[in-house]
Each structure stands twice: as C-alpha cells, then as structure tokens.
C-alpha cells in the first residue's frame, strides 16, 4: 500500500506519514506493521490505525 489522500482523509496525515515510514521498497504489508510492533518502533494504537488504512485502501501486490 502506498499512503494516499484516502488514508490522510481517513486517519490523518500523521498516520499516513507513519505508514510511509514503515514501507519496505515502497510497499507496506501487514508484515511490516508486525515487525514494527515487535521492535517497539511506535505504539500499538498508531500501528492499529495504520493497519486500518492498509485494510481499507490497500491492494494486492503484483
């Protein structure tokens, strides 16, 4: 998932920025969010909100 205007409108700029920071090679996957959680990179509530953006606006990888 690439953070888009939809994510900004849905959860706010801070969560779109967090999503962008968690990306690997320009793609954000549930695995990236899980790794960030395990590493303690940010609080779980913020990661939950990023997950909601992925679930709502993400698309399958090619």
TORLUMMAR-957111 format. One record per residue (C-alpha): z, y, x; residue number from 1. Coordinates in Angstrom, 3 decimals, padded with zeros to 6 digits. Layout:
REM residues N
        zz        yy        xx  num
         Z         Y         X  NUM
...
This chain:
REM residues 62
        zz        yy        xx  num
   000.000   000.000   000.000    1
  -000.809   003.472   001.190    2
   001.560   006.100  -000.231    3
  -000.391   008.165  -002.688    4
   000.069   011.051  -005.047    5
   001.101   008.478  -007.653    6
   004.084   007.426  -005.558    7
   005.043   011.059  -004.952    8
   004.915   011.801  -008.676    9
   006.790   008.586  -009.499   10
   009.616   008.631  -006.925   11
   009.259   011.866  -004.943   12
   007.976   012.972  -001.569   13
   010.965   011.591   000.346   14
   010.224   008.039  -000.787   15
   006.506   008.376  -000.137   16
   007.375   009.562   003.382   17
   009.754   006.632   003.849   18
   007.028   004.249   002.699   19
   004.649   005.759   005.240   20
   007.252   005.369   007.995   21
   007.698   001.675   007.187   22
   003.988   000.827   007.325   23
   002.532  -001.567   009.838   24
  -001.106  -000.847   010.746   25
  -001.453   001.450   007.726   26
  -000.274  -001.152   005.196   27
   003.127  -001.536   003.550   28
   004.164  -005.011   002.442   29
   007.338  -006.425   000.914   30
   007.969  -007.991   004.319   31
   008.073  -004.545   005.942   32
   010.669  -003.440   003.412   33
   012.714  -006.593   004.016   34
   012.603  -006.116   007.773   35
   013.764  -002.511   007.389   36
   016.654  -003.686   005.221   37
   017.726  -006.350   007.693   38
   017.523  -003.878   010.566   39
   019.619  -001.353   008.653   40
   016.946   001.319   009.101   41
   017.816   003.013   005.816   42
   019.997   002.489   002.786   43
   019.061  -000.238   000.349   44
   018.728   002.139  -002.627   45
   015.984   004.076  -000.854   46
   014.221   000.846   000.039   47
   014.506  -000.243  -003.584   48
   012.745   002.934  -004.691   49
   010.015   002.366  -002.100   50
   009.656  -001.195  -003.429   51
   009.136   000.213  -006.921   52
   006.199   002.250  -005.582   53
   004.721  -000.850  -003.928   54
   005.167  -002.916  -007.081   55
   003.689  -000.265  -009.349   56
   000.875   001.187  -007.245   57
   000.172  -001.387  -004.543   58
  -002.863  -003.600  -004.426   59
  -003.558  -006.992  -002.867   60
  -004.540  -006.980   000.797   61
  -008.117  -007.843   001.530   62
